[in-house]
């Protein structure tokens, strides 16, 4: 996206909020427009400030980050959401991604990468910490029942659409998919949008998780 990316930070630790705010406000392309200490406050902050991106902690008292993410993604024009976690083995992260988060980062992620992630998801591109993605993807594909449901869901797709799904799950950009599958860029974008609508999904991250659940990659 063009212009300044507006961010709301949600974390029950005021020190974490302060550090993230100071760091992100130091980036010329990002401004922190609001903060919240839990999921309930996050909903209010989003209503008040209309951010492009929310940095969402998972474990908070009251309304946690997963519930807040689910509620925000059900809105007509939801912000993009990056979930934050301390431990990369936390299965709550997978639940948050299924709820519609655009990605996740560890809290010890270098400042530059957090800024990059904010800009990326604001532009519609998922951002997953590569060091933990493989473990999470293995985790979501282990359950036989999950596998069967995923395979059944993907049965509604055409062979060409399934090729696009596999490419998305492998982290390919629209431009790379266009080159790989010898399609126009606008055609790829149309395919991705149509697939998300067909499968009732919010974003590419959910689509990638579904593909991993179905063991297509």
Steps between C-alpha positions, in 0.01 A plus 500: 500500500601864459505763773551464873408166659285554809561253784330407827710307755324253731697355794432474872860599581536881491877467454451291185248752366742784569792326328292410193353850480841666522644264241219525246451876536865532405419358157407767245234280342321392819312677776354351819151644539386308807575246771296244695571277800266212408270371229196696615693826490636397160150495350436849635838629378436366150158667490654828614814508288425285190855358473640314202684250721459369855793346689317254726637320805352153553495447875316781674250515787132534414453482124811332362666563165339204323147606589573861410644390165189294422274793584700750299519276192121466496463875446422636151838676462734341752859607557783260424621327816846381599500284811793516741624215716789424730521126426509358150349170619180668620210331317290810571686660211354244258153572636558872448609443141189292439297784651627728225828655613729591213803356673697478819829617641698417809536784747878487466479562123747773394340846471566528127317175432199608705480819294530295181225269620266790573553643153466158337167407657368852436565425134314171517799269536519250789806510722600188690822455696684250279685329783179373658267469202614149412430369851160664510405366159598147604288542811187604312529207258536226761131447578322247275160664550643840409654343191169351383315828553764692307497256209120518485506880503748514213289266287295800385805643318595449138841342420632845405379650825670222693827587326460858618427380854818292505703798379350725768577237765862497384521873564509608137394857422238576237772603256692175561182293460430677170846403375486144635156423359533717186203718589440874496544680831139620494386141440694380804347771716154407376566131571617569856202725572256245356660213695477690829132570431433139402661366817362776726850603612628844596855500367793313347626380837180305565524363146858385561398329824217319321742378234736371768208335682419319175869410459523658158844636591 
